Amino acid sequence: MSGPHVTSRPTSGIVMLFVGEGWGKSAAAYGYASRSIGRGWRTLVVQFLKGASWNAAERASGRRLGIEWPVFTRGATWAQDRPEHLGEEAWAVGREAILGGDHGLVVLDEITHAIAAGWVNEREVVETIAARPATTSVIMTGRTASRRVRGVADTVTRFERAKHQEKRGILD
């Protein structure tokens, strides 16, 4: 099944950053991705830590909606022999989409971890996002973010773990 026909373009893109120890950052970004595709915008999700075995349901439903969702590894990136290569590959796809001007939204899921681990160059990420076309929005997620990454974001939302019962049947 192919994605929806692009019927509109965003008039002004924004950059959002979801950080914190609480769960839900990626889920919130995926929610925005489904809203984006619903508006007819070309939408891409790039996952920097999670491979094919993680969030398979989100990826499958997103792809059915028409969200571009490439997979760079079957398992977790950090468990691979050379995670920096996977980070570089994922960033190359994200960077191209951000600068290309054809996407209304690009989600960079867990990119702050890839930056902190040295798999992706922070300066390049910040400069790429700052140089994006005005109609392209970007959402970044991760537990922490540097001052430079926070600085390029228009909106920063902190996710806090107030009470948590682990997975208990929801994510098992």
N, C-alpha and C positions, 0 to 999 in steps of 0.2 A: 504494500500500500504506500503510495507516495504522499508527501506532505501537502498541506493546504496551499492553494495558490496565493501568492503574495498580492494582497489587495491594498495594502497601505504601507507607508513608511513612517517610522517615528519622526516627529518633528525636531526633537531635541533629546539626545541621549544623556544618561546619567551614569555615574559609577557608584555602586554600592559595595560595602564591605561588611560581611557578617563574621564576627569574631566572638570568642569566649569559650568557656569550659562546658557550657550547656549543650545538650543535643538539639538538633533542629536546624542548624545552619544550612546544611545541604538540602534538607527538605524544603526550607523556605525558598532557596534558590531555584529548586525544581518547580515549585509553585509559580514563581515568576516566569520560568521558562514556558510552562503550559499556558500562562496568560499571554505571553509574547506570541507563541505560535497561534493562539486563538485569535489574535489581532491580525494574523496573516504575515507576521514578520519572520524572516529566516532566523532560526535560533540554533545555537550550538552549545552543548555541554561538554567541557573538557575536564576529566577527572585526573588529578595528579597523584592520588594515593590509592584509589579503589579500582581494582581490576574487574574482570568479567564476573567473578563470583560474588562481588559486593554490589548491593543495590540492584540486583538483576531485575526485580519487578519495576523499579523506577525507570531503568533504562529501556526495558521492553515496552512499557506503556508510553514513555516519551517518544520512542521510535515510531510507535503506531500513530501518534499524533503528528509526526513529521519532524520532530526535533532531531537534529544531527547529533549523534552520540557515539563517537569513535571509541574503540577499546584498545588500550595500549599494552595490557598484560592480563593474563587470566586471574592471577592472584593479587595480593597487595604489592604495591610498587616497592616498598622498603624491604620486602623479602626477596627481591630479585638480586641476581649477581651484580648487575650494574644499573642501579636505579637512576643514576644521573642520565643515562642514555634514554630511558623512558621519560624522564622529566624534560629533557631537551626535545624529544619527539612530540610530546604533548604540547609544550610551549610553542613549537614551530606551527602546529595546527591552530592554536589559539591566537598567536600573533598574526598569522595570515588572515584569519577571520576578522580580527579587530581592525586591522589596517585596510582590509579589502573594501569595506563600505557596503557590502551586500547583506550583512547581518544586522538585524535590529537589536539582538541580544546575544552576548557571549558570556557564558558562565564558566568561571575558572575555579572549579571546586577543589578546595584544599591547596590552593596555590601558595598560601603563606607557609605551609610546611615545606613545599618544594623549594621556596626561596631560602628558608632557614637552614635547610639541609645542604644548600649549595648546588642543587640540581638545576636551578633557574636563576639567572642573573637579576637581582633586584632592580638595578638601575635600568636595565633593558625593559623590564615589565612596566616600571613607572613611566619611562619615556614613551613606550608604545601606547599605553593607555592615555597619556596626555596628548599624543599625536593622532588619536583615533578620529575618524569622521564624526561630525557633530550629530549624526543620526544613529550612531552605534552606542548602545548601553553595555556596560560590563558589570557583572557581579562576581566578587571574589569571596572565598570563604576560607576559614582556618581558625585555629585556636588563638593564635596571637598574630600581631602584625607590627611591623616597624613603623616608625614615625613617617618615613618616606612613603610607604604604602598607604598609611592612613591619610596622608596629605593629598594624594591623588584622588581619594574618594570624596564624592559629594555627600554621601550619607554613610555613617558608621553605626551599626547596630550590634550591641553586645548581647550574647545569649548566656544566661546565668543558670546554673543548675541549683534550683531551690529545693527540690525533692525528686528522688529518682528511684524507681523500682526496677532498674535494669531493663531487660528485654521482655520478660514475662508474657510470652505468647504473641506479642505484637510483631516483633522482628525475627522470631525464631525461624 
